[in-house]
Amino acid sequence: MIKKKDMILAGVSGGSDSMAMLHILRELQEEVDFSLKVVHVHHGIRGQEADRDSRFVEKICKEWQIPCSIHYYDVPKLSREWKLGEEETGRIVRKEAFGKEISFYREKWKKENNPGNDTEDRKVKIALAHNQEDLAETMIHNLCRGTGLRGLCTMRPVAGEIIRPVLCLSRGKIARYLEQESIPHIQDSTNLSDEYTRNRIRHHILPMLEQEINAKAVAHMSETAERISQAEEYLTCQSLQILEEFHTDTGYYFTEKFFVQPQIIQTYALQQAMENLAGRRKDISAVHYEKVLALYEMQTGRKISLPYCMEARKDYDGVKLYLLNKEERRKRKTEEWELIVPGKAICPLGTFSAEIFLYEGQKIEEKKYTKWLDYDKIKKNPCIRTRRTGDYMIINAQGNTKKLNRCMIDAKIPADQREKIPLVVCENEVLWMVGSRMNERYKINPQTRKVLVLNYQGGYQNE
């Protein structure tokens, strides 16, 4: 986890977990001989309480003689600009803050790395204060949303440049350690609220599991995550060995030899192949792997569109997986895909799930990527595409219309993102601008009889 001469950037909020972690790291410093620095992110969310947290962290670092860096972000403002929730925005700015710190030290060491210096093997590592309950919460959350093995073991003690020194400890053990060592800490009020899904799991589901199922439920989940992690590493290693054989200059060509492998190895290899081509994993899901694997049994010439301008095509001897060229990408922008009602539509713009139910006054559970529409008012078959000239939305109960481009400007969507935003449309009428507003004509009211629920998963089509 930590080697001699490493630089450890400890993420410290001032709460119990991060203060316990910082104290442990400080105690180990002399024994292991590493450098330690605190990184604190002020999110600009909780006003005076956030200011208090920053002052507390600075004070402790001064007393304990640990270098400290405070990064300030206006997360509510950035959340509005980026059209993301505050939780997701917070994750992004924290990653950026640590990225800045890592870049600083790498540059510094590069300049210092003269012959005779021992800086070549030094690493910058990020220490995060996740504990056993955090791991259990993540497992439950991902399991409920749908996940593979990786989603059940996402928190590992060591994951690249990230280390989690207190992942083996429960919150109870951390509390006792704080008391025994008289370590000061503060309480974040957002941890007490049930507004966030993770908090609801923390306050209600985990306590019920421990009280009514097994007192060691969290500890057992932690042990299970370790075993799942080992299985995940093994399957990844096996799939990478097989994948190399099917690599080509333009992508991958999966022949019969690939499709006689165990199905789980096929899935893992395909997952790695798509990540290699796309350069990222986000928004590539199990449904995409299943569609590509199913191509092998289809007739020659069949093809499917995939996120990040990837495509898979069946030919006589197997399945080709490749990136579209510039001309093909340009053509894709003019394409549209049918919204399957009810059902699931998978296209390069993401995955759209649709269901219909009778409205009897139920509470509208709308979120950023879930919308309820009055189905009886939709007279034509909706489709999915990006914007075109002539697109418009109805913006109020009086039926007034506004050009889509003006709606995007009003929503402060950056110009370079407007071509990528998925739309649900009927001809030129936009029913829903995904991630933003929906058409006023189709909002639920007391006269609504049938509701169309649309749920979106996936990211924008990327060049």
C-alpha positions, 0 to 999 in steps of 0.5 A: 500500500505504501512504500518508502519515499512515497507521497501520500495525499490524504483526503481529509474532510474533518469527519471521523473516518478521515481523521482516524486515517490521518492519525494512523498515517501520521503514526506510521510515517516514521516507520515507513518513511513516506511524505504526507500531505492533506488535501481538503475540498471545500464544495461551497455547499453547506455555507458556514458549516463548510467554512468551519470544516476547512478551518478545522482541517487547517488547524489540525494540520498546523498542530500536527505539522502536516502540509495542507492544501485547500481546494475551493469549488462552487459545486452548486454553480458547477452542477447547474452549468454541467447539468449534473447532480451535486453528488456527481459534480462533487466527485468530479471536482474532488478528482480534479483537485487530486489530479492537480496535486499529483501533477505538481509532485510529478513535475517537481520530481521530474525536475529533481531527478538528476543522476544520483537522486533516488526519486525514480521509484517514488509514487504519488498515492491518494489515501481515501477514508472508506470503511467497511460500511462504505464498502457494504453500502456500495455493494448494495447500491450497485447490486440494486442498480444492476452490476457485474462482479466489478460493481460488487468489489469496486472498493479495494484496499489498493486500486492503482494510485488509490489506497484505502488504509481504513477499509478493513475497519468498521465505523464502530472500531473507528469510533473507539479508536478516536475515543482511545486516542482523543482524536478531534473530529467534526460531523457533516450534517449531510451524513444525517440526511436521508436525501441521498440514496447512500444515506438511506442504505446507511441509516435503514438497510444496513442496520436492519441487516445487522439487527435482523439477519446477522450481526456481522453482515457488514464484515461478511460483505467485506470478506465476500468483496475480497473473494469477488475481487480475486475472481474478477482479477482472474477472469480479467487476466484470462480474457486478456490472454485470449483477446490478444489473438483476435486483435487487428489493425482496425479493431477486433475480429472474433471468429469461431474460436472465440465463441467456443470459449466459456461465455463469461470469458467471452463477456470479459474479453469483449468488455476489455475490447470495447474499453480499449477502442472507446478509451473509457468504460462509462456508459458501456454496459452488459446490454451492449456485450449481449448484443455483440455476442448475439450477432454471431448467430445472425445472418451475414451483414447484420450490424449494431451501433454502439456507444462512442462511435463503435460498431459491430458487424457479422460477416461470413467467419465471425464478428468485427468490432471497430470504430467508425471513420469520420465519414461514417460518424458524420452520417450517424449524426443524421440517424434516428432510432425508434423508441420501443414502447414498452421495451428497451431501445439501445442506440449510440446515444444511450439506452432508453427504457419505456413502460406504460401504466394507468395513472391513479394519482401516484406521486411523480417520481421524476429524476434528471434521467427519468420522465413521466409523460401523458401517453394519450397525447402522443399521437405519433411514434416517438424516436431518438436522435440529436437536434435538427433544423426546425426542432421546437418545444412547447414551453408553457400551458398556453401552448407557446413554442420555442425553437430548440436551439433557444431552449438549449441556450436558456438551459445554458448548454455549452455550444459544443455539447448541443449536437450530442444531446439525445432527444425524444421527438415526434417529427420536429416536436421535442418531447424530452431534451435528455438531462434537461427540460421536457415538453409542457404539452405532455406533463402529467395532470389530473386528467391523465389516464396512461403514463409513459415512463422513460428512463435513460442510461448512457452517455452522449455520442462522442467523437 
